Amino acid sequence: MRDNPAARSPTVDLEDKFISRLLDDIRHKRIGLPTLPEVALRVRKATQDPGTSAMQLAQLVSTDAALCTRLLQVANSSLYRGAHSITNVQTAIARLGHRQVRNLITSVVVSQLFQAQAPPMIRHRLKTTWTHAIQVAAISHVFARKFTRLMPEQAMLAGLIHDIGKLPILAQIEFFPGLLEDEKTVDRLVALLHPQIGKIVLETWRFPSEMVAVAAEHENLGRDSGPAPDYTDVVLMANLLSHSGDKQIDLTNWPSIPACHKLGLSADQCIAVLNDAQGEVMEIQQLLTG
């Protein structure tokens, strides 16, 4: 029906106009993609250099009070707690390690991006998306630790950024008043576009290809990248599990999903494992919420 101009509805025309404008604006760099603040960029660059000391990292992080607070909070959580409580950033960095500091800084920044000022409907969707991302991140951490050789902290970050493509889409919808109150159309547009836009955002941020793939392919249930599970597989399964209470989710099809097969678990086993790890999941969610 979409190919017949006489049969097109105003909503379909508005959808097509929105998609065309969004992709064209991104292609010609007329839309502001989410950006990482300078302090986050400097910390990410520094943590990639093995020669950077905990003291040097602490000097960078100390320029942002929110980052300092989150580092201390995580370092003193039960996930990383040592024999003594930590009260200074340098010691926290030494306990967590460079990679976890980099991931943690990114998580704080991403959290701030989802708290942007916007019309009520968009603001509600941003909040809902971030709450979902936190849940997926926590489940990803648990599954990576229990069933793979992947790094749990990296899996957690992958879960946090898997829906990052929704940010530019929701920001652009503000300029289409006819879409703001049409929730079904917004749902359809976000579902259709966010993997492609997420890929563009993470490439702009110069994230590694394994993380770009998470944003681009976490909705592709037929994806099969090889015999060993990767971060996209973990996030894909965590994303499905986060929706397991939805009546529209058919658990009987899970054995045919390559990611599920690679983790070696049935849908019932996944849910059982998740139930057993509820305490860990809740603590990770609380940490990410701040």
C-alpha positions as CSV (number, residue, x, y, z in Angstrom):
1,M,0.0,0.0,0.0
2,R,2.9,2.4,0.7
3,D,3.8,2.3,-3.0
4,N,0.3,3.6,-4.0
5,P,0.3,7.4,-3.5
6,A,-3.5,7.5,-3.6
7,A,-3.6,5.1,-0.7
8,R,-1.0,6.8,1.5
9,S,-2.2,8.2,4.8
10,P,-1.0,11.4,6.4
11,T,0.8,9.4,9.0
12,V,2.7,7.3,6.5
13,D,3.7,10.5,4.6
14,L,4.9,12.0,7.9
15,E,6.9,8.8,8.8
16,D,8.6,8.9,5.4
17,K,9.4,12.5,5.7
18,F,10.8,12.0,9.2
19,I,13.0,9.1,8.1
20,S,14.3,10.9,5.0
21,R,15.1,14.1,7.0
22,L,16.8,12.2,9.9
23,L,19.0,10.2,7.6
24,D,19.8,13.1,5.4
25,D,20.6,15.4,8.3
26,I,23.0,12.7,9.7
27,R,24.6,12.1,6.3
28,H,25.3,15.8,5.9
29,K,26.2,16.4,9.6
30,R,23.3,18.8,10.1
31,I,22.1,16.9,13.3
32,G,24.1,17.0,16.5
33,L,24.8,13.4,17.5
34,P,25.4,12.8,21.2
35,T,29.0,13.6,22.1
36,L,31.3,12.6,24.9
37,P,32.4,15.5,27.2
38,E,36.0,16.5,27.1
39,V,36.8,14.9,30.4
40,A,35.4,11.6,29.3
41,L,37.4,11.7,26.1
42,R,40.6,12.5,28.0
43,V,40.0,9.7,30.5
44,R,39.2,7.1,27.8
45,K,42.4,8.0,26.0
46,A,44.5,7.9,29.1
47,T,43.1,4.5,30.2
48,Q,44.1,3.0,26.8
49,D,47.7,3.9,27.6
50,P,49.2,1.2,29.9
51,G,51.8,3.7,31.0
52,T,49.2,6.0,32.6
53,S,49.4,5.8,36.4
54,A,46.6,5.8,38.9
55,M,47.8,9.2,40.1
56,Q,47.6,10.6,36.5
57,L,44.1,9.2,36.0
58,A,43.0,10.5,39.4
59,Q,44.1,14.0,38.4
60,L,41.9,13.8,35.3
61,V,38.9,12.4,37.0
62,S,39.1,14.8,39.9
63,T,38.0,17.7,37.6
64,D,34.5,16.2,37.7
65,A,32.8,15.8,41.1
66,A,30.1,13.4,39.7
67,L,32.8,11.1,38.3
68,C,34.7,11.1,41.5
69,T,31.6,10.2,43.5
70,R,30.7,7.3,41.2
71,L,34.2,5.8,41.2
72,L,34.2,5.8,45.0
73,Q,30.7,4.3,45.1
74,V,31.6,1.5,42.8
75,A,35.0,0.8,44.4
76,N,33.3,0.3,47.8
77,S,30.5,-1.8,46.4
78,S,30.4,-5.6,47.2
79,L,31.4,-6.3,43.6
80,Y,34.9,-4.8,44.2
81,R,35.1,-4.3,48.0
82,G,38.5,-5.2,49.5
83,A,39.6,-5.4,53.1
84,H,39.3,-1.6,53.7
85,S,36.9,1.1,52.6
86,I,38.3,3.5,50.0
87,T,38.1,7.3,50.5
88,N,40.3,8.7,47.7
89,V,40.0,8.5,44.0
90,Q,43.6,7.3,43.3
91,T,43.1,4.3,45.5
92,A,39.7,3.6,43.9
93,I,41.3,3.7,40.4
94,A,44.0,1.3,41.5
95,R,41.4,-1.1,42.8
96,L,39.1,-0.9,39.8
97,G,41.7,-0.9,37.0
98,H,42.0,1.1,33.9
99,R,39.4,-0.7,31.8
100,Q,36.7,-0.5,34.5
101,V,37.4,3.1,35.1
102,R,37.0,3.8,31.3
103,N,33.7,1.9,31.2
104,L,32.5,3.5,34.4
105,I,33.2,7.0,33.1
106,T,31.3,6.2,29.9
107,S,28.3,4.9,31.8
108,V,28.1,8.1,33.8
109,V,28.2,10.2,30.6
110,V,25.6,8.0,28.9
111,S,23.4,8.4,31.9
112,Q,23.6,12.2,31.7
113,L,22.7,12.1,28.0
114,F,19.4,10.3,28.8
115,Q,18.5,13.0,31.2
116,A,18.3,15.8,28.6
117,Q,15.6,18.4,28.7
118,A,12.7,17.5,26.3
119,P,8.9,17.6,25.9
120,P,7.1,15.4,28.5
121,M,6.5,12.5,26.0
122,I,10.2,12.5,24.9
123,R,11.4,12.8,28.4
124,H,9.3,9.9,29.5
125,R,10.7,7.8,26.7
126,L,14.3,8.7,27.6
127,K,13.7,7.7,31.2
128,T,12.1,4.4,30.1
129,T,14.9,3.7,27.7
130,W,17.6,4.4,30.3
131,T,15.8,2.2,32.9
132,H,15.7,-0.6,30.3
133,A,19.4,-0.1,29.5
134,I,20.4,-0.4,33.1
135,Q,18.4,-3.7,33.4
136,V,20.0,-5.1,30.2
137,A,23.5,-4.0,31.5
138,A,23.0,-5.8,34.8
139,I,21.8,-9.0,33.1
140,S,24.7,-8.8,30.6
141,H,27.2,-8.6,33.4
142,V,25.8,-11.7,35.1
143,F,25.6,-13.7,31.9
144,A,29.1,-12.8,30.8
145,R,30.5,-13.7,34.1
146,K,28.7,-17.0,34.4
147,F,28.6,-18.4,30.9
148,T,31.4,-16.8,28.8
149,R,35.0,-15.8,28.9
150,L,34.1,-12.3,28.1
151,M,34.8,-9.4,30.5
152,P,31.7,-8.7,32.7
153,E,32.4,-5.0,32.9
154,Q,32.6,-4.7,29.2
155,A,29.4,-6.6,28.8
156,M,27.8,-4.3,31.3
157,L,28.9,-1.3,29.2
158,A,27.6,-3.0,26.1
159,G,24.2,-3.3,27.7
160,L,24.2,0.3,28.7
161,I,24.9,1.6,25.1
162,H,22.9,-0.9,23.1
163,D,20.0,1.5,22.6
164,I,22.1,4.6,22.2
165,G,20.7,5.1,18.7
166,K,17.3,6.1,20.2
167,L,18.8,9.4,21.5
168,P,19.1,11.2,18.1
169,I,15.7,9.8,16.9
170,L,13.8,11.1,19.9
171,A,15.6,14.4,19.7
172,Q,14.6,14.8,16.1
173,I,11.0,13.9,16.8
174,E,10.7,17.1,18.8
175,F,10.7,18.9,15.4
176,F,7.7,16.9,14.1
177,P,4.8,17.9,16.3
178,G,2.5,15.6,14.4
179,L,4.5,12.6,15.7
180,L,4.7,13.7,19.4
181,E,1.3,12.4,20.4
182,D,1.3,9.4,18.0
183,E,2.9,6.8,20.3
184,K,2.5,3.8,17.9
185,T,4.2,5.6,15.1
186,V,7.0,6.7,17.4
187,D,7.5,3.2,18.6
188,R,7.7,1.9,15.0
189,L,10.2,4.6,14.0
190,V,12.4,4.0,17.0
191,A,12.3,0.2,16.5
192,L,13.1,0.5,12.8
193,L,15.9,3.1,13.0
194,H,17.8,2.8,16.3
195,P,20.2,0.0,15.4
196,Q,21.4,1.9,12.3
197,I,21.7,5.2,14.2
198,G,23.3,3.6,17.2
199,K,26.0,2.2,14.9
200,I,26.7,5.7,13.6
201,V,26.9,7.2,17.1
202,L,29.4,4.6,18.4
203,E,31.5,4.9,15.3
204,T,31.5,8.7,15.8
205,W,32.7,8.0,19.4
206,R,35.4,5.7,18.0
207,F,34.3,2.7,20.0
208,P,35.8,-0.7,19.1
209,S,34.0,-2.7,16.4
210,E,32.8,-5.3,19.0
211,M,30.8,-2.6,20.7
212,V,29.6,-1.0,17.5
213,A,28.2,-4.4,16.6
214,V,26.2,-4.4,19.8
215,A,24.3,-1.3,18.9
216,A,23.9,-2.4,15.3
217,E,22.9,-6.0,15.7
218,H,21.3,-6.6,19.1
219,E,17.8,-6.9,17.6
220,N,18.9,-9.4,14.9
221,L,17.8,-12.7,16.4
222,G,19.2,-14.7,13.5
223,R,22.7,-13.3,13.9
224,D,25.5,-15.9,14.1
225,S,29.0,-14.5,14.3
226,G,30.7,-17.8,15.0
227,P,30.9,-20.6,17.6
228,A,31.9,-18.5,20.6
229,P,29.5,-16.0,22.2
230,D,30.5,-12.3,21.8
231,Y,29.2,-9.2,23.5
232,T,26.3,-8.8,21.0
233,D,25.2,-12.3,21.8
234,V,25.2,-11.6,25.5
235,V,23.3,-8.3,25.1
236,L,20.8,-9.8,22.7
237,M,19.9,-12.5,25.2
238,A,19.8,-10.0,28.1
239,N,17.6,-7.8,26.0
240,L,15.2,-10.7,25.4
241,L,15.2,-11.6,29.0
242,S,14.4,-8.0,30.0
243,H,11.2,-8.5,28.0
244,S,10.4,-12.0,29.2
245,G,7.3,-10.8,31.0
246,D,5.9,-9.4,27.9
247,K,3.1,-11.6,26.5
248,Q,4.2,-10.9,23.0
249,I,7.6,-12.6,23.6
250,D,7.5,-16.3,22.5
251,L,10.0,-18.2,24.6
252,T,9.4,-21.4,22.6
253,N,11.4,-20.0,19.7
254,W,14.6,-19.4,21.8
255,P,16.4,-22.7,20.9
256,S,16.5,-21.5,17.3
257,I,18.3,-18.3,18.2
258,P,22.1,-18.7,17.7
259,A,23.0,-16.5,20.6
260,C,20.9,-18.7,23.0
261,H,22.5,-21.8,21.6
262,K,26.0,-20.5,22.1
263,L,25.3,-19.7,25.7
264,G,24.1,-23.3,26.1
265,L,20.9,-22.4,28.0
266,S,17.2,-22.9,27.4
267,A,14.8,-20.0,28.0
268,D,13.7,-21.6,31.3
269,Q,17.3,-22.0,32.4
270,C,18.1,-18.4,31.5
271,I,15.2,-17.2,33.6
272,A,16.2,-19.6,36.5
273,V,19.7,-18.2,36.4
274,L,18.5,-14.7,36.4
275,N,16.2,-15.4,39.4
276,D,19.1,-16.9,41.3
277,A,21.2,-13.8,40.5
278,Q,18.5,-11.2,41.4
279,G,20.6,-9.8,44.3
280,E,23.6,-9.2,42.0
281,V,21.4,-7.7,39.3
282,M,19.7,-5.4,41.7
283,E,23.1,-4.2,43.1
284,I,24.4,-3.5,39.7
285,Q,21.3,-1.6,38.8
286,Q,21.6,0.5,41.9
287,L,25.2,1.3,41.1
288,L,24.3,2.4,37.6
289,T,21.4,4.5,38.8
290,G,23.8,6.3,41.1
